[in-house]
Amino acid sequence: MQRTIGLIGGMSWESTAIYYKEINEIVRQRHGGLASADILLRSVDFDYIVTLQNLGDWTQAAAYLARIARQLVDAGANCILICTNTMHVIADIVAVELSVPLIHVVDVTAAALLAASFKRPLLLGTRYTMEQPFYRDRLRQRFGLSPVIPAEDERSRINDVIFDELCLGTVSDLSRKEVVDIIARGRTRGADAVILGCTEIGLLIGPDHSELPVFDSARLHARAAADFAEGKLSVGVVSRSAQR
């Protein structure tokens, strides 16, 4: 019997739909027939989350997501995923509030990079993800990776594409070309792979668009959830509240 997956989604719902579809497709591929995942999903109002981000009120954001995570656990979730890279800025705070594992998107993504022998990934995401230390420092300190960060003007453009286009369901060929060019410049700076470190960027960029191997954090995170549900996920990529 599968364990129940708890998803905190809606940040944005465009990418949460990818999580739901990906997890269920993996389960069906593995088991066939009418098999599907046992999922509890709480989808939040993204506008409220973005307001807290803009205010830099990570304390309130952490309290809000921790409360939702506990509600999912109370409802029967055996693990928790925060279905967005940016809000992993407060993931460790949420994790210590829980009696079940929180599956961390950075750990899952880093494990995939290491398994494929890549060391210098170009990190694409929101400005928060690219500029604040929570993501790149975790890659460096826990996994020995050396992330490459886009230039300031590139970070600004990627951020605009995420919030003004992808989160609103707009996928632009022009924006795709711009991001592909950013990837090409990252390669000249020594990047050997690309982390799609925003759960929406996979709507725009896939393996066929990039000169470098692509690691889609949303799909890797979803696969980790499916693995956990079947008892196949390494504890090395799970943050456990029991460690506190």
Wavefront OBJ file of the C-alpha trace (Angstrom):
o trace
v 0.000 0.000 0.000
v 1.299 3.438 -0.917
v 2.103 6.098 1.618
v 0.181 9.359 1.302
v 1.929 12.351 -0.308
v 1.171 15.820 1.061
v 1.603 18.678 -1.425
v 1.592 22.394 -0.608
v 0.841 23.895 -4.003
v -0.564 26.926 -5.770
v 2.782 28.737 -5.999
v 1.865 28.905 -8.862
v -0.926 26.488 -9.698
v 0.540 26.252 -13.210
v 3.452 24.242 -11.838
v 1.416 22.436 -9.180
v -0.510 20.863 -12.049
v 2.814 19.445 -13.267
v 3.437 17.843 -9.864
v 0.008 16.224 -9.769
v 0.270 14.916 -13.338
v 3.890 13.766 -13.022
v 3.393 11.858 -9.768
v 0.315 10.075 -11.063
v 1.948 9.241 -14.398
v 4.919 7.677 -12.614
v 2.641 5.545 -10.445
v 0.612 4.419 -13.471
v 3.782 3.582 -15.433
v 5.057 1.473 -12.562
v 1.839 -0.350 -11.726
v -0.331 -0.111 -14.832
v -4.068 -0.195 -15.119
v -5.952 2.324 -13.011
v -3.173 2.836 -10.455
v -2.734 6.396 -9.199
v -1.042 8.156 -6.303
v -2.507 8.748 -2.848
v -2.194 12.544 -2.633
v -3.409 15.273 -0.313
v -3.109 18.692 -1.994
v -3.519 22.087 -0.369
v -3.374 24.863 -2.951
v -2.776 28.327 -1.491
v -3.530 31.831 -2.776
v -0.292 32.724 -4.558
v -1.060 36.445 -4.439
v -0.793 36.322 -0.635
v 2.524 34.465 -0.825
v 3.956 36.968 -3.330
v 2.907 39.818 -1.036
v 4.902 38.246 1.815
v 7.856 37.716 -0.542
v 7.821 41.347 -1.635
v 7.688 42.456 1.998
v 10.526 40.118 2.916
v 8.263 38.711 5.644
v 9.690 35.194 5.649
v 8.689 34.705 9.286
v 5.001 35.051 8.464
v 5.437 32.941 5.344
v 7.088 30.178 7.362
v 4.338 30.235 9.977
v 1.676 30.072 7.280
v 3.200 27.154 5.379
v 4.055 25.302 8.587
v 0.415 25.525 9.669
v -0.722 24.143 6.319
v 1.878 21.369 6.479
v 0.652 20.329 9.932
v -2.925 20.267 8.646
v -1.864 17.932 5.843
v -0.110 15.667 8.336
v -3.192 15.673 10.557
v -5.219 14.656 7.502
v -2.956 11.659 6.890
v 0.045 12.835 4.828
v 3.173 10.725 5.370
v 5.485 13.291 3.776
v 5.364 16.956 2.770
v 6.515 18.703 -0.405
v 6.541 22.468 -0.850
v 5.843 22.699 -4.586
v 8.022 25.721 -5.294
v 11.756 26.369 -5.167
v 11.589 29.916 -3.812
v 9.670 29.019 -0.678
v 12.351 26.509 0.266
v 13.963 29.558 1.818
v 11.871 28.588 4.849
v 11.734 24.811 4.282
v 13.985 23.931 7.221
v 11.790 26.000 9.544
v 8.722 24.123 8.327
v 10.469 20.743 8.562
v 11.188 21.005 12.291
v 7.473 21.563 12.919
v 6.546 18.217 11.413
v 6.329 14.623 12.580
v 6.864 13.375 8.996
v 9.664 13.980 6.459
v 9.789 17.078 4.291
v 11.260 16.207 0.887
v 13.598 19.079 -0.001
v 13.744 20.153 -3.652
v 17.398 21.241 -3.470
v 18.505 17.879 -2.067
v 16.594 15.952 -4.715
v 18.000 18.093 -7.527
v 21.555 17.978 -6.195
v 21.401 14.195 -5.858
v 20.414 13.907 -9.522
v 23.299 16.167 -10.580
v 25.810 14.147 -8.582
v 24.474 10.865 -9.933
v 25.118 12.207 -13.444
v 28.596 13.505 -12.475
v 27.889 17.217 -12.963
v 29.504 19.777 -10.663
v 28.888 23.314 -12.008
v 25.173 23.773 -12.690
v 23.780 27.049 -13.982
v 21.005 27.982 -11.538
v 17.896 29.524 -13.103
v 15.034 30.660 -10.889
v 13.428 33.666 -9.267
v 15.681 36.439 -8.011
v 15.155 35.067 -4.494
v 16.444 31.656 -5.536
v 19.383 32.952 -7.560
v 20.456 35.713 -5.177
v 19.708 34.543 -1.648
v 22.084 32.017 -0.057
v 19.569 29.314 0.897
v 19.780 27.526 -2.458
v 23.332 27.957 -3.678
v 24.847 27.478 -0.201
v 22.961 24.219 0.252
v 24.284 23.023 -3.114
v 27.816 23.918 -2.066
v 27.895 22.899 1.575
v 25.858 19.694 1.486
v 26.764 18.399 -1.951
v 30.054 20.009 -2.973
v 28.557 21.567 -6.093
v 29.705 24.903 -7.539
v 26.612 26.644 -8.919
v 26.974 29.286 -11.614
v 24.670 32.295 -11.162
v 23.479 34.387 -14.147
v 24.537 38.032 -14.434
v 22.390 40.710 -12.779
v 20.532 41.737 -15.936
v 19.933 38.074 -16.772
v 18.548 37.418 -13.287
v 16.167 40.329 -13.684
v 14.906 39.073 -17.039
v 14.425 35.492 -15.832
v 12.505 36.749 -12.802
v 10.204 38.821 -15.033
v 9.569 35.854 -17.316
v 8.603 33.716 -14.321
v 6.233 36.124 -12.586
v 4.847 38.111 -15.543
v 4.505 35.231 -18.000
v 4.870 31.638 -16.812
v 2.929 32.050 -13.562
v 0.115 33.521 -15.658
v 0.161 30.666 -18.148
v 1.985 32.552 -20.913
v 4.736 30.681 -22.761
v 6.585 32.974 -25.171
v 8.934 31.876 -27.950
v 10.803 35.171 -27.580
v 11.335 34.600 -23.868
v 12.433 31.025 -24.588
v 15.110 32.334 -26.954
v 16.298 34.813 -24.325
v 16.628 32.089 -21.698
v 18.344 29.764 -24.174
v 20.861 32.552 -24.835
v 21.405 32.938 -21.077
v 22.124 29.209 -20.868
v 24.629 29.510 -23.732
v 26.429 32.321 -21.927
v 26.425 30.244 -18.750
v 28.177 27.484 -20.652
v 30.951 29.885 -21.685
v 31.389 30.708 -17.979
v 31.985 27.059 -17.138
v 28.520 25.680 -16.399
v 28.208 21.976 -17.226
v 24.450 21.572 -16.608
v 21.319 23.627 -15.932
v 19.067 23.568 -12.876
v 15.548 24.686 -13.714
v 15.321 26.039 -10.183
v 11.821 27.384 -10.558
v 8.945 24.963 -10.905
v 7.518 26.965 -13.839
v 10.655 27.158 -16.017
v 10.068 23.627 -17.259
v 7.024 25.029 -19.070
v 9.452 27.089 -21.170
v 12.708 25.132 -21.346
v 13.214 21.425 -21.952
v 16.148 19.200 -22.881
v 15.724 19.995 -26.585
v 16.179 23.734 -25.985
v 19.426 23.683 -24.048
v 23.071 23.233 -25.004
v 23.578 21.816 -21.514
v 21.881 18.872 -19.758
v 18.698 20.056 -18.035
v 17.648 19.123 -14.500
v 14.008 20.098 -13.979
v 13.519 20.552 -10.244
v 9.728 20.180 -10.396
v 9.846 16.823 -12.167
v 12.689 15.552 -10.004
v 10.769 16.621 -6.883
v 7.629 14.876 -8.135
v 9.567 11.680 -8.855
v 11.021 11.789 -5.351
v 7.492 11.990 -3.949
v 6.453 8.921 -5.944
v 9.584 7.103 -4.762
v 8.872 7.990 -1.145
v 5.303 6.760 -1.423
v 6.688 3.347 -2.409
v 9.520 3.324 0.127
v 12.223 3.804 -2.502
v 13.553 7.278 -1.629
v 16.988 7.614 -0.049
v 16.889 9.281 3.373
v 19.798 11.395 2.117
v 17.347 13.666 0.327
v 14.783 13.887 3.096
v 14.750 16.455 5.900
v 13.443 14.737 8.990
v 11.964 16.580 11.950
v 13.187 13.720 14.113
v 16.709 15.111 13.674
v 15.930 18.188 15.773
l 1 2 3 4 5 6 7 8 9 10 11 12 13 14 15 16 17 18 19 20 21 22 23 24 25 26 27 28 29 30 31 32 33 34 35 36 37 38 39 40 41 42 43 44 45 46 47 48 49 50 51 52 53 54 55 56 57 58 59 60 61 62 63 64 65 66 67 68 69 70 71 72 73 74 75 76 77 78 79 80 81 82 83 84 85 86 87 88 89 90 91 92 93 94 95 96 97 98 99 100 101 102 103 104 105 106 107 108 109 110 111 112 113 114 115 116 117 118 119 120 121 122 123 124 125 126 127 128 129 130 131 132 133 134 135 136 137 138 139 140 141 142 143 144 145 146 147 148 149 150 151 152 153 154 155 156 157 158 159 160 161 162 163 164 165 166 167 168 169 170 171 172 173 174 175 176 177 178 179 180 181 182 183 184 185 186 187 188 189 190 191 192 193 194 195 196 197 198 199 200 201 202 203 204 205 206 207 208 209 210 211 212 213 214 215 216 217 218 219 220 221 222 223 224 225 226 227 228 229 230 231 232 233 234 235 236 237 238 239 240 241 242 243 244
